[in-house]
Amino acid sequence: MRFAGRSLSLAVFVVLALGGCAAGEAGAGTNTDTRATPQSTPLPDATPIASVDLGEAPDPLGLVNLWRVSGAEGEGVDTWLRVDALYFDLWRDCGIVSGAWRTNGQMFEASTSAASAECSATTDVAWLRSASSFRATADGWELTDAVGEVVATLTIDGAPAPIDSAAVFYTEPPVITDATREAVRQPVSLPDGLAPATGDDLIGLWVPVGDDGSGGPNVFFDQGGTWKNSADCGGGSGTWATDGQGAFLSSAPVSHSLVACATASVTYAVEEAKSVALDGDTLRLIGGDGTELMQLERANA
């Protein structure tokens, strides 16, 4: 598979990148995003997760649970990772570090953005930042780095003690709801006649079809795995990955100003795209439900 132009011989591909993104409401300290965080709360008709059928092929829905973290450098014995629909909370000795995560097939991206006051100086989670893949075990998951070394093991084992700055349900496993399933839903197949775009195909500067590329909305995909809309108004940036077979994943949206801004459509299309395809020289960004979000062409075409 390929991530931002770099080949990786991994059976399962994951990106875990730390940066400023949508915040979990559990973090009561630092928060760079002003949007509310719609985390799931236990509902009468929802079933708590007691165990997960991991099977042989990793299923992103299986990541949604409350996991004890073992073997992660710098973490104490009592460390838990609560993965909910779209958001996660890492329970450390100091409190909670929160962030957002996304998945697309076997790709995964997570970004820290907030922390309880006691953890505000330790939001950089090095082992999470170094992870680049995941694999199922008999009773949980292993997060591994780019060379296949295990950086953390996740198992179902106990729960953190409640703290004053977080609701009690954050100490419990999340519940599987329709919103959870939608958040990790696999994208539909590419329409017939479209060629999957690879990482090498994406690298460079793109503009909406028909745009002359002179200062207007654009997106630049670089080899380092980042993208940027460099237009004067609003703009946007993040990380990106593709599996070389058409699946695409951008990092969860960072805090940016797109009010009454012509660049909003490009930034939104990149953030929401789950598939990328080539139609001749045209790059088509496609959402998880198969809806076309935007058509782009190279700025120098």
Backbone as a ProteinNet text record, in pm:
[ID]
protein_1_A
[PRIMARY]
MRFAGRSLSLAVFVVLALGGCAAGEAGAGTNTDTRATPQSTPLPDATPIASVDLGEAPDPLGLVNLWRVSGAEGEGVDTWLRVDALYFDLWRDCGIVSGAWRTNGQMFEASTSAASAECSATTDVAWLRSASSFRATADGWELTDAVGEVVATLTIDGAPAPIDSAAVFYTEPPVITDATREAVRQPVSLPDGLAPATGDDLIGLWVPVGDDGSGGPNVFFDQGGTWKNSADCGGGSGTWATDGQGAFLSSAPVSHSLVACATASVTYAVEEAKSVALDGDTLRLIGGDGTELMQLERANA
[TERTIARY]
83.9	0	88.4	27.5	106.6	49.7	138.3	99.3	180	109.5	173	297.9	292.4	402.6	507.5	495.6	593.2	532.4	598.4	545.5	569.5	470.2	481.3	435.7	518.3	481.1	407.8	286	205	76.5	36.3	-89.3	-206.9	-195	-300.2	-235.7	-298.7	-236.5	-313.5	-242.7	-305.1	-218.1	-276.7	-203.1	-251	-162.1	-197.8	-113.5	-170.6	-95.5	-151	-64.4	-108.5	-99.5	-207.6	-210	-335.8	-359	-478.2	-598.9	-698.1	-817.3	-937.4	-1051.7	-1174.3	-1154.3	-1207.5	-1177.3	-1284.3	-1244.1	-1340.5	-1386.6	-1510	-1562.3	-1513.2	-1451.1	-1400.3	-1285.7	-1202.8	-1090.1	-1138.8	-1113.6	-1165.6	-1062.2	-943.5	-838.8	-819.1	-709.7	-675.7	-768.4	-820.2	-911.1	-905.1	-856.8	-840.4	-956.9	-1057.7	-1173.2	-1295.8	-1374.2	-1488.3	-1614.7	-1611.8	-1732	-1764.2	-1892.3	-1932.1	-1889.7	-1864	-1817.9	-1929.7	-1991.5	-2107.6	-2068.3	-2012.5	-1978	-2105.5	-2101.3	-2219.8	-2232.9	-2354.6	-2383.8	-2467	-2460.2	-2537.3	-2686.3	-2747.3	-2888.6	-2963.9	-3092.6	-3168.9	-3171.9	-3170.6	-3182.2	-3047.8	-2939.6	-2806.9	-2745.6	-2664.4	-2603.3	-2456.2	-2413.2	-2271.4	-2187.8	-2066.3	-1977.5	-1909.6	-1938.2	-1872.6	-1755.2	-1767.4	-1660.3	-1671.2	-1564.4	-1559.7	-1518.2	-1593.9	-1557.2	-1463	-1332.8	-1233.8	-1218	-1230.3	-1214.2	-1071.5	-1052.1	-918.9	-888.6	-988.2	-967.8	-1009	-921	-955.3	-1077.1	-1168.5	-1287.6	-1279.4	-1281.2	-1269	-1372	-1489.5	-1589.7	-1539.9	-1450.4	-1395.8	-1304.7	-1261.2	-1177	-1257.7	-1389.1	-1474.3	-1494.6	-1430.3	-1438.8	-1353.5	-1347.7	-1259.4	-1145.2	-1023.2	-908.7	-805.1	-751.4	-632.5	-511.9	-427.6	-307.6	-188.5	-120	-2.6	115.5	234.5	356.2	383.7	312.4	333.3	436.2	539.3	648.2	598.1	634.2	598.9	466.3	388.5	257.6	266.5	179	172.8	95.1	87.6	17.4	-130.5	-189.6	-332.5	-355.6	-349.3	-374.3	-480.9	-582.7	-690	-713.7	-756.4	-792.1	-938.3	-1022.6	-1165.8	-1191.3	-1220.4	-1243.3	-1392.7	-1448.4	-1590.4	-1607.3	-1731.8	-1756.8	-1693.6	-1590.8	-1521.3	-1424	-1441.4	-1357.1	-1295.8	-1183.2	-1120.3	-1076	-1058.9	-1008.3	-903	-784.3	-674.5	-662.9	-693.3	-684	-541.5	-473.8	-337.2	-335.1	-218.1	-206.6	-250.1	-227.1	-258	-404.1	-473.5	-610.2	-639.9	-704.3	-748.9	-688.9	-640.5	-603.5	-703.9	-764.2	-871.8	-835.4	-909.7	-887.7	-991.5	-968.7	-1060.2	-989.1	-1067.6	-1009.4	-1102	-1042.5	-1116.2	-1062.4	-1146.1	-1101.9	-1162.3	-1097.1	-1146.4	-1092.3	-1176.3	-1126.6	-1023	-901.2	-794	-706.3	-741.3	-666.7	-732.8	-649.3	-696.4	-609.9	-673.9	-601.3	-657.2	-570.3	-614.9	-534	-598.2	-532.2	-571.6	-473.9	-504.3	-530.5	-618.5	-653.9	-687.9	-710.7	-753.9	-705	-705.3	-661.6	-720.7	-739.1	-776.4	-658.8	-686.8	-585.1	-456.9	-470.3	-352	-266	-325.3	-252.7	-216.9	-243.3	-228.2	-85.5	12.8	152.2	200.4	114.4	158.6	65.1	16.2	-77.7	-8.4	123.8	196.5	217.5	142.4	150.3	244.3	369.5	472.8	444.7	403.2	380.7	264.5	161.3	49	91.5	175.2	224.5	309.9	381.8	471.3	399.6	277.9	205.5	165.8	175.5	139.3	58.3	27	-56.5	-119.3	-218.5	-279.8	-312.1	-316.1	-350.7	-424.9	-518.2	-598.9	-519	-545.4	-490.8	-608.2	-579.4	-686.2	-783.4	-736	-823.8	-814.5	-772.1	-764	-690.1	-604.5	-530.9	-386.2	-301	-165.4	-148.9	-92.9	-55.3	93.3	130.1	269.2	319.4	451.3	510.9	540.6	611	633	715.8	793.9	874.7	813.2	690.9	620.3	641	713.6	734.6	610	574	456.2	486	400.9	417.8	315	207.8	108.3	17.8	-29.2	-124.7	-253.8	-367.4	-498.5	-577	-621.8	-703	-817.1	-922.6	-1034.3	-999.2	-975.6	-927.9	-948	-1054	-1076.4	-1123	-1117.6	-1164.6	-1101.5	-1089.4	-1033.9	-1130.9	-1078.5	-1162.6	-1220.2	-1343.7	-1404.6	-1324.6	-1329.8	-1267.3	-1370.6	-1346.8	-1445	-1466.7	-1365.5	-1374.1	-1434.9	-1479.5	-1536.7	-1660	-1758.8	-1879.5	-1843.4	-1920.5	-1890.8	-1890.4	-1974.9	-1982.2	-1852.4	-1761.3	-1631.6	-1544.4	-1583.2	-1510.2	-1567.4	-1667.4	-1735.2	-1714.6	-1728.7	-1718.4	-1824.2	-1791.8	-1893.2	-2000.8	-2107	-2211.9	-2213.1	-2251.7	-2262.1	-2400.5	-2402.9	-2527.4	-2520.4	-2630.3	-2628.3	-2525.4	-2509.5	-2410.4	-2268.6	-2244.9	-2114.2	-2087.5	-2184.8	-2168.6	-2146.9	-2218.4	-2203.5	-2063.6	-2010.3	-1878.9	-1768.2	-1783.4	-1679	-1723.7	-1833.4	-1886.6	-1786.4	-1773	-1681.8	-1735.4	-1650.4	-1698	-1744.8	-1835.1	-1882.6	-1772.5	-1785.7	-1685	-1685.7	-1571.8	-1563.8	-1657.7	-1716.9	-1800.8	-1721.5	-1789.2	-1724	-1661.2	-1545.3	-1479	-1378.1	-1372.1	-1276.6	-1156.1	-1038.2	-915.2	-879.5	-851	-810.6	-688.2	-688.4	-571.8	-476.7	-348.8	-246.6	-185.8	-98.3	-30.2	52.1	121.8	202	114.8	-5.3	-95.8	-135.8	-153.8	-206.5	-103.5	21.8	123.6	127	116.3	119.6	6.4	-7.8	-107	-227.6	-347.7	-472.5	-566.9	-648.7	-749.8	-881.6	-994.7	-1122.8	-1123.2	-1188.2	-1196.1	-1255.3	-1187.5	-1232.4	-1170.3	-1099.1	-1033.8	-896.3	-854.4	-723.7	-608.4	-639.9	-535.2	-461.8	-509	-439.1	-494.7	-448	-485.4	-617.1	-687.1	-815	-799.9	-911.3	-904.7	-820.1	-747.6	-658.4	-628.1	-560.2	-507.6	-374.8	-274.4	-142.4	-116	-96.1	-60.7	91.1	160.4	304.8	344.7	470.6	520.1	531.1	532.6	545	415.9	304.3	177.6	92.7	116.8	32.4	-30.9	-143.2	-207.9	-238.1	-252.5	-279.7	-357.1	-459	-531.3	-471.9	-390.7	-312	-376.6	-504.4	-572	-575.8	-583.9	-579.9	-696.1	-813.1	-932	-949.6	-948.9	-979.3	-868.7	-863.5	-764.9	-798.8	-700.3	-718.9	-595.5	-574.4	-458.5	-483.3	-399.2	-413.1	-316.8	-336.7	-259.1	-346.4	-282.8	-359.4	-290	-369.6	-317	-404.9	-346.4	-422	-363	-446.1	-395.8	-352.5	-355.2	-314.5	-422.2	-537.3	-647.6	-773.4	-753.5	-865	-914.2	-885.6	-928.6	-843.6	-906.9	-839.1	-883.8	-792.6	-827.4	-751.6	-825.8	-766.6	-781.3	-693.1	-704.2	-834.5	-878.1	-997.7	-977.2	-1083.3	-1068.6	-1000.1	-907.4	-846.5	-934.7	-905.2	-983.1	-944.6	-1037.9	-1010.9	-1135.6	-1114.8	-1225	-1264.2	-1387.7	-1434	-1565.9	-1599.1	-1723.9	-1717.8	-1818.3	-1826.5	-1696	-1637.6	-1506.7	-1515.4	-1461.8	-1471.1	-1388.6	-1292.7	-1208.3	-1276.9	-1390.1	-1453.7	-1484.5	-1530.3	-1571.3	-1454.5	-1337.1	-1220.7	-1176.6	-1163.8	-1122.3	-1220.4	-1348.6	-1450.1	-1439.4	-1421.7	-1415.6	-1297.8	-1182.4	-1064.7	-1087.1	-1143.9	-1165.3	-1267.7	-1365.3	-1473	-1454.1	-1358.2	-1338.2	-1296.2	-1352.6	-1314.5	-1257.3	-1273	-1216.9	-1164.7	-1059.6	-1003.2	-984.2	-1022.4	-1016.1	-974.1	-916.1	-878	-974.7	-1022.7	-1106.8	-1031.9	-941.6	-848.9	-750.4	-745.1	-658.3	-731.9	-856.3	-937.4	-935	-907.6	-910.1	-1047.3	-1112.8	-1246.7	-1242	-1291.6	-1300.5	-1440.6	-1450.5	-1578.5	-1600.7	-1721.9	-1755.6	-1781.8	-1801.1	-1819.9	-1944.1	-2046.2	-2169.4	-2167.6	-2052.4	-2040.1	-2071.9	-2111.6	-2142.5	-2014	-2011.2	-1893.9	-1892.7	-1780.1	-1766.5	-1705.7	-1611.2	-1545.3	-1460.8	-1441.7	-1348.7	-1234.9	-1113.6	-994.4	-908.3	-829.9	-731.2	-600.8	-489.8	-360.9	-352.7	-289.3	-281.9	-205.2	-111.1	-30.5	-80.5	-200.1	-251.2	-298.4
-118	0	124.3	240.9	361.1	472.2	539	654.6	773.1	868.9	993.3	968.3	871	845.4	751.8	706.4	615	477	375	238.9	179.2	107.1	37.2	-105.7	-202	-342.8	-386.4	-334.2	-366.2	-431.7	-535.5	-601.8	-510.4	-426.6	-332.2	-197.3	-91	39.9	135.1	208.7	303.8	427.3	544.7	665.9	716.8	743.8	805.4	931	1045.7	1169.9	1262.6	1328.8	1416.9	1560.6	1635	1775.4	1837.7	1965.5	2033.9	1992.8	1933.2	1887.2	1903	1849	1860.6	1800.9	1864.2	1825.2	1740.2	1648.5	1571.4	1654.9	1647.4	1730.3	1688.6	1569.5	1526.6	1613.3	1664.9	1748.3	1884.4	1920	2044.9	2155.6	2130.7	2231.2	2294.5	2255.4	2314.4	2262.9	2354.4	2316.5	2420.6	2384.3	2480	2481.7	2401.7	2395.7	2438.8	2531.3	2585.3	2506.5	2404.3	2326.6	2232.5	2206.7	2108.1	1970	1883.1	1748.9	1648.8	1593.5	1504.5	1362.8	1343.3	1208.8	1134.3	1004.9	926.3	904.1	907.5	876	749.1	674.3	550.4	576.5	500.9	515.5	390.4	403.2	286.2	172.4	205.9	102.2	59.9	106.1	71.3	-35.8	-119.8	-231.1	-202.9	-194.8	-175.2	-288.5	-257.9	-357.8	-435.9	-562.5	-646.7	-721.7	-756.9	-826	-791.7	-816.2	-780.2	-901.1	-932.3	-1039.4	-981.5	-1000.6	-937.8	-1010.9	-1141.9	-1216.7	-1209.3	-1257.8	-1255.7	-1122.3	-1058.9	-931.5	-818	-723	-613	-536.2	-506.6	-428.8	-302.2	-182.8	-59.5	-47.2	-107.4	-100	-167.6	-265.4	-334.8	-248.6	-134.3	-44.6	34.7	40.8	119.5	41.8	86	19.2	95	45.2	97.9	-1.5	41.2	-49.1	-11.3	-112.5	-88.3	-84.7	13.9	30.7	-27.9	-121.4	-184.2	-171.2	-165.3	-164.7	-36.2	71.1	199.5	280.7	324.9	396.1	524.3	540.9	662	656.9	549.8	541.3	459.1	491.6	416.3	286.9	210.7	82.1	102	204.4	229.2	336.3	293.2	380.8	315.5	392.4	339.5	429.5	369	442.5	413.7	515.1	500.4	552.4	461.8	496.8	495.6	611.3	625.7	661.6	683.6	724.6	861.6	866.3	987.1	1045.1	1016.6	1078.1	973.6	1010.8	921.1	1000.4	928.3	985.1	890.9	944.2	867.4	902.3	803	820.5	791.1	895.5	881.6	908.7	897.8	925.1	1066.8	1161	1300.8	1336.1	1258.1	1290.9	1241.3	1326.7	1284	1371.2	1304.6	1371	1325.2	1419.9	1386.9	1423.8	1368	1399.9	1335.4	1345.4	1290.4	1183.3	1088.2	984.8	957.3	908.4	870.6	738	669.9	545.9	535.4	460.8	434.1	298.8	197.9	63.8	29.2	5.4	-31.5	87.6	206.4	325.1	392.4	454.2	518.5	640.4	748	870.2	926.1	969.3	1026.7	1151	1249.5	1375.8	1421.7	1451.4	1504	1653.3	1704	1845.5	1908	1830.7	1886.4	1798.7	1856.2	1781.3	1843.8	1763	1817.5	1900.4	1992.2	2087.9	2020.2	1909.3	1840.5	1778.1	1755	1691.5	1789.7	1917.9	2014.3	2025.9	1987.7	1995.8	1867.4	1764.6	1634.6	1584	1674.3	1632.5	1561	1571.3	1499.7	1355.9	1263.8	1122.1	1053.7	1039.2	995	857.1	762.3	627.3	625.3	707	713.8	779.5	881.7	951.1	858.8	765	677.5	558.4	530.8	415	438.7	335.5	348.1	230.7	134.3	22.3	-43.7	-128.1	-202.5	-343	-433.1	-571.6	-633.3	-720.7	-785.8	-895.1	-911.3	-1021.7	-1104.2	-1203.7	-1289.9	-1214.8	-1110.3	-1040.2	-888.4	-837.7	-692.9	-653.2	-553.4	-499.5	-472.3	-470.3	-420.2	-302.3	-191.9	-80	-93.9	-84.1	-103.1	16.6	32.5	143	101.6	187.9	166.3	42.8	-5.1	-124.8	-247.5	-234.7	-349.1	-374.3	-285.8	-302	-258.4	-335.5	-303.1	-182.9	-79.5	38.2	41.6	-37.1	-44.9	-164.4	-223	-332.2	-286.8	-315.6	-276.6	-401.3	-408.8	-521.1	-469.1	-549.5	-515	-563.1	-466.2	-501.9	-383.8	-384.7	-281.5	-150.2	-45.5	86.7	191.4	314.3	420.5	462	518.2	570.2	704.8	735	863.7	981.7	1093.5	1217.3	1328.5	1435.6	1542.8	1615	1620.4	1699.5	1624.5	1500.8	1423.8	1348.1	1335.9	1260.4	1114	1049.7	911.8	817.7	844.3	749.3	740.9	838.5	829.9	719.9	668.2	557	423.1	424.3	303.5	282.9	159.4	137.2	217.7	268.4	335.1	234.2	285.2	198.5	207.1	98.8	96.4	147.7	255.5	313.5	321.5	363	381.4	486.8	589.4	692.6	635.6	542.4	477.8	399.6	320.7	240.7	330	441.6	533.4	593.4	622.7	685.3	596.1	465.3	372.7	292.5	336.1	262.7	260.8	144.7	131.3	207.8	276.6	350.4	256.3	306.6	226.1	215.7	119.9	100.7	217.3	237.2	341.7	310.7	414.5	391.6	325.6	247	181.6	285.9	251.2	339.1	433.9	439.8	527.5	447.7	505.2	440.9	490.9	402.2	448.3	537.5	646.3	734.3	685.9	681.6	640.3	763.1	739	849.1	930.3	862.7	934.1	1020.9	972.2	1049.6	1181.3	1179.8	1296.7	1406.9	1372.5	1471.4	1586.7	1708.2	1828.1	1922.9	2028.1	2132.6	2110.9	2113.4	2092	2209.3	2238.9	2344.5	2290.3	2349.5	2304.8	2314.4	2220.5	2220.9	2354.3	2416.8	2545.2	2665.1	2643.5	2753.6	2776.5	2904.7	2932.1	2915.9	2890.7	2864.3	2986.3	3107.1	3229.1	3282.9	3226.8	3276.7	3226.3	3144.7	3094.4	2969.1	2899.2	2776.3	2669.4	2593	2490.7	2390.5	2285	2192.2	2138.6	2140.4	2086.7	1964.7	1850.3	1726.3	1709.1	1700.9	1682.8	1540	1507.2	1371.6	1337	1439.2	1413.5	1372.3	1369.2	1325	1436.5	1560.8	1671.6	1737	1804.8	1881.7	2021.2	2116.2	2253.5	2324.9	2399.5	2492.2	2629	2682.3	2802.1	2931.1	2928.5	3050.5	3149.7	3278.4	3382.7	3371.6	3337.2	3333.9	3195.8	3190.4	3064.4	2962.7	2893.4	2789.5	2666.3	2582.2	2458.8	2374	2276.3	2188.9	2063.7	1964.5	1839.9	1735.8	1611.4	1499.6	1418.3	1335.3	1253.2	1119.2	1022.1	889.2	823.2	735.2	653.4	513.8	415.5	278	235.1	326.2	293	224.7	195.8	129.8	216	344.8	438	488	415.4	461.3	580.7	679.7	803.7	842.3	902.9	948.3	1075.8	1179.6	1303.5	1308.6	1385.4	1402.4	1471.5	1449.8	1517	1667	1742.1	1885.6	1960.9	2049.1	2139.5	2262.1	2346.4	2467.8	2566.8	2602.8	2701.3	2784.8	2903.5	2996.1	2988.2	2942	2927	3001	3092.9	3166	3257.5	3247	3329.8	3327	3209.9	3197.3	3102.1	3143.7	3062.8	2935.6	2929	2809.9	2697.1	2727.1	2628.7	2498.9	2508.7	2388.1	2293.2	2345.4	2259.6	2193.8	2272.7	2217.7	2111.2	2139.5	2042.8	1915.1	1927.5	1809.6	1720.6	1780.1	1701.2	1633.4	1707.1	1650.7	1537.6	1544.8	1446.8	1333.1	1344.7	1241.5	1109.7	1001.5	866.8	785.6	836.6	770.5	877.4	842.6	932.9	853.4	914.6	843.5	938.2	882	959.5	930.3	1035.6	1027.4	1103.2	1033.5	1101.9	1180.9	1314.1	1400.4	1465.7	1428.5	1489	1403.1	1466.7	1398.8	1419	1310.2	1317.8	1275.5	1362.8	1335.4	1284.7	1168.4	1099.9	1069.8	1097.1	1071.6	925	891.1	752.2	688.7	770.8	716.7	715	748.8	747.5	880.1	979.5	1111.1	1183.3	1238.6	1314.4	1449	1480.7	1604.4	1715.8	1681.6	1784.5	1718.9	1792.4	1754.4	1855.4	1804.9	1889.9	1860.9	1960.3	1943.3	2006.5	1960.5	2014.9	2162.4	2238.4	2383.9	2420.6	2335.4	2366	2294.6	2231	2156.4	2250.7
0	0	0	-21.7	-35.3	50	119.2	198.3	150.4	92.4	50.3	-31.7	-123.6	-212.7	-158.3	-33	22.3	33.2	-24.6	-20.3	116.9	167.7	294.9	274	313.5	299.6	424.6	442.6	559.7	516.1	589	556	583.2	686.1	721.3	733.8	681.1	680.7	767.2	852.6	942.6	948.9	958	986.4	1120.3	1212.3	1339.6	1350.8	1322.4	1321.3	1426.1	1502.6	1608.8	1561.3	1581.1	1543.6	1596.2	1564.7	1612.5	1532.6	1595.3	1527.6	1617.3	1572.6	1650.6	1787.8	1889.9	2026.8	2086.5	2180.5	2257.8	2375.6	2409.9	2516.8	2653.3	2661	2790.8	2837.8	2745.2	2783.1	2828.6	2952.2	3005.5	3005.1	2945.4	2948.5	2812.8	2745.8	2618.1	2509.6	2426.9	2318.9	2209.9	2092	1983.2	1888	1908.6	1819.5	1897	1839.6	1911.1	1888.6	1805.5	1778.8	1893.6	1911.3	2012.3	1966.3	2061.5	2030.8	2057.7	1952.3	1971.9	2007.7	2125.8	2168.5	2206.8	2196.1	2225.7	2375.2	2424.7	2563.5	2566.4	2674.4	2681.1	2659.9	2571.4	2540.6	2583.9	2617.7	2663.3	2563.4	2431.6	2330.3	2274.4	2335.7	2287.1	2376.4	2315.1	2387.7	2414	2540.4	2569.2	2510.7	2477.1	2418.2	2529.3	2539	2638.3	2576.9	2450.3	2380.6	2233	2160.4	2018.9	1936.8	1835	1743.5	1639.7	1662.1	1575.3	1443.3	1445.7	1322.5	1270.8	1149	1089.6	1023.2	963.2	895.5	988.4	1015.6	1104.9	1055.2	1144.9	1114.6	1198.4	1136	1214.3	1325.6	1309.6	1414.9	1542.4	1527	1642.6	1728.1	1675.3	1753.8	1855.6	1836.8	1925.8	2056.4	2162.1	2291.5	2391.7	2511.6	2615.5	2633.7	2602	2598.9	2704.4	2771.9	2853.8	2761.1	2778.5	2696.8	2771.4	2707.9	2767.6	2673.1	2730.8	2650	2576.1	2608	2541.1	2618.1	2551.8	2616.7	2683.4	2808.7	2880.9	2952.9	2934.5	2999.1	3127.6	3222.8	3346.1	3329.2	3435.8	3431.6	3401.4	3461.3	3443.9	3337.7	3212.2	3097.3	3010.9	2974.5	2890.4	2770.8	2661	2539.8	2510.3	2524.3	2495.8	2354.6	2263.9	2124	2097.9	2065.9	2038.6	1891.6	1849.7	1711.5	1688.1	1605.1	1561.9	1663.5	1792.8	1894.7	1987.7	2050.1	2146.2	2268.9	2379.6	2503.6	2559.4	2580.6	2637.4	2785.4	2869.5	3014.7	3058.2	3108.5	3157.2	3307.7	3369.8	3512.6	3546.9	3455	3482.9	3458.6	3378.6	3341.5	3200.3	3118.9	2986.9	2877	2770.2	2645.2	2540.8	2469.2	2375.9	2233	2138	1998.1	1909.2	1779	1680.2	1599.1	1547.9	1462.9	1345.5	1239.1	1119.2	1068.8	993.1	931	792.7	708.4	574.5	534.1	545.3	519.5	623.8	580.7	672	709.9	665.7	704	823.9	907.3	1029.8	1056.8	1102.5	1135.8	1265.1	1355	1481.2	1512.4	1573.8	1605.1	1744.8	1829.5	1961.4	1951.7	2040.2	2031.8	2165.1	2268.2	2395.5	2509.3	2628.2	2745.9	2870.4	2972.1	3101.4	3152.8	3243.8	3286.6	3332.4	3402.6	3455.3	3345.8	3227.8	3117.3	3006.7	3026.4	2917.7	2865.7	2948.5	2905.9	2840	2832.6	2780.7	2671.4	2585.7	2480.6	2365.4	2356	2251.8	2296.9	2237.1	2274.1	2175.1	2212.5	2119.7	2061.2	2145.3	2092.8	1994.2	2020.2	1927.9	1798	1808.9	1689.5	1603.7	1666	1590.1	1527.6	1573.8	1520	1375.1	1293.4	1152.1	1101	1187.5	1145.2	1267.3	1243.8	1353.6	1307.7	1402.4	1370	1487.5	1454.8	1557.6	1626.5	1757.4	1834	1885.3	1965.3	2015.3	2105.1	2173.5	2268.1	2257.5	2144.4	2127.9	2002	2016.3	1902	1939.4	1839.9	1853.2	1758.2	1807.2	1723.1	1693.4	1567.9	1528.7	1450.4	1448.4	1374.6	1231.1	1157.9	1015.6	984.2	1082	1057.5	1122	1170.4	1225.3	1372.7	1442.4	1586	1662.5	1765	1845.6	1934.3	1927.1	2011.8	2124.5	2113.3	2220.3	2195.6	2303.4	2297.5	2364.7	2300.2	2351.3	2387	2512.5	2557.9	2644.2	2657.2	2745	2885.3	2974.9	3108.7	3202.3	3278.4	3377.7	3318	3400.1	3359.5	3449.5	3400.3	3484	3593.6	3700.3	3807.3	3764.1	3798	3760.9	3815.6	3741.6	3787.5	3779.3	3851.7	3860.1	3727.6	3642	3519	3400.8	3419.5	3308.9	3356.9	3269.8	3301.9	3327.5	3411.8	3451.1	3331.5	3229.6	3118.3	3039.7	3057.5	2990.9	3050.7	3166.7	3227.5	3184.4	3096.6	3051.7	2901.8	2853.5	2708.9	2634.5	2515.1	2433.7	2393.2	2336.3	2284.7	2132.1	2070.9	1924.9	1886.3	1810.8	1761.8	1609.8	1548.1	1403.3	1363	1446.8	1417.9	1420.8	1512.5	1518.8	1391.2	1350.4	1228.3	1106.8	1102.3	989.3	986.7	1105.4	1114.1	1059.2	1071.4	1026	903.6	842.2	726.7	611.8	548.2	436.2	315.3	240.5	123.5	13.8	-68.7	-181.1	-285.5	-375.7	-480.5	-577.7	-642.6	-743.7	-859.5	-920.1	-1038.1	-1150.2	-1231.3	-1344.1	-1436	-1490.4	-1585.3	-1523.2	-1389.6	-1323	-1275.3	-1292.7	-1248.5	-1109.6	-1014.3	-880.7	-888.7	-815	-809.4	-701.7	-730.5	-635.4	-569.1	-470.5	-405.2	-502.4	-594.1	-693.2	-783.5	-814.6	-899.4	-833.4	-701.8	-632.3	-612.5	-600.1	-563.5	-663.3	-610.8	-693.5	-658.7	-738.5	-716.3	-806.3	-745	-816.8	-791.9	-893	-882.1	-935.7	-896.3	-951.5	-1103.5	-1168.5	-1314.5	-1361.8	-1457.2	-1509.9	-1442.7	-1330.2	-1259.5	-1321.6	-1329.8	-1390.9	-1292.5	-1164.8	-1067.4	-1017.1	-1048.6	-1009	-876.5	-766.8	-635.1	-581.9	-657	-611.8	-529	-503.2	-423.7	-491.6	-412.7	-466.9	-357.1	-394.6	-294.5	-346.1	-257.9	-291.7	-205.1	-269.4	-200.3	-211	-97.1	-104.2	-69.9	-96	-73.9	72.8	158.1	300.1	367.1	290.5	347.3	402.6	359.6	402.3	280.1	302.8	197	249.2	154	194.2	85.4	127.1	40.8	71	-19.8	9.3	-37.3	-73.7	-114.3	1.3	-29.9	72.3	170.7	122.2	207.3	269.8	402.2	470.4	460.2	351.1	334	414.9	437.8	512	492.4	579.8	568.8	649.4	628.9	702	649.4	690.2	638.8	544.4	461.6	369.1	349.4	305.7	277.1	172.6	94.8	0.4	-1.7	-28.2	-30.8	-169.4	-265.8	-401.7	-482.8	-419.6	-488.7	-488.8	-464.1	-471.2	-337.1	-228.2	-95.8	-53.9	8.6	46.9	187	262.6	396.7	427.2	465.8	513.5	664.2	728.2	872.5	907.7	1031.2	1079	1066.7	1036.7	1009.1	1122.5	1084.2	1180.5	1193	1291.9	1309.6	1201	1115.4	1011.5	986.7	931.7	906	760.3	733.7	597	575	664.2	651.5	529.4	441.3	320.5	242.6	231.2	167.4	49.8	-62.8	-184	-176.5	-83.7	-73.4	1.6	65	151.8	79.6	-43.9	-115.3	-138.4	-170.2	-193.3	-63.1	42.5	171.4	218.7	208.3	250.5	168.6	37.3	-49.3	-12.5	16.1	53.5	188	284.3	417.8	417.3	328.4	328	227.8	137.8	35.4	98.3	50.8	93.1	-22.2	-144.6	-262.7	-358.2	-431.2	-531.8	-659.9	-772.1	-899	-1008.6	-1114.3	-1231.7	-1344.6	-1406.6	-1525.8	-1633.7	-1704.2	-1793.8	-1709.9	-1730.6	-1651.7	-1535.1	-1513.6	-1409.2	-1283	-1170.1	-1040.9	-979.6	-945.1	-887.9	-741.7	-654.9	-512	-482.3	-418.2	-400.8	-252.9	-204.7	-65.4	-39.3	87.5	126.2	67.9	34.8	-22.8	-174.7	-234.2	-379	-446.3	-367.8	-423.4	-462.4	-582.9	-625.4	-555.3	-492.1	-416.9	-499.5	-587.3	-667.3	-775.3	-886.1	-991.8	-993.7	-999.5	-999	-1121.1	-1159.9	-1266.6	-1220.9	-1278.9	-1237.8	-1273.7	-1185.7	-1205.8	-1329.8	-1369.6	-1487.6	-1612.2	-1603.4	-1718.3	-1827.4
[MASK]
+++++++++++++++++++++++++++++++++++++++++++++++++++++++++++++++++++++++++++++++++++++++++++++++++++++++++++++++++++++++++++++++++++++++++++++++++++++++++++++++++++++++++++++++++++++++++++++++++++++++++++++++++++++++++++++++++++++++++++++++++++++++++++++++++++++++++++++++++++++++++++++++++++++++++++++

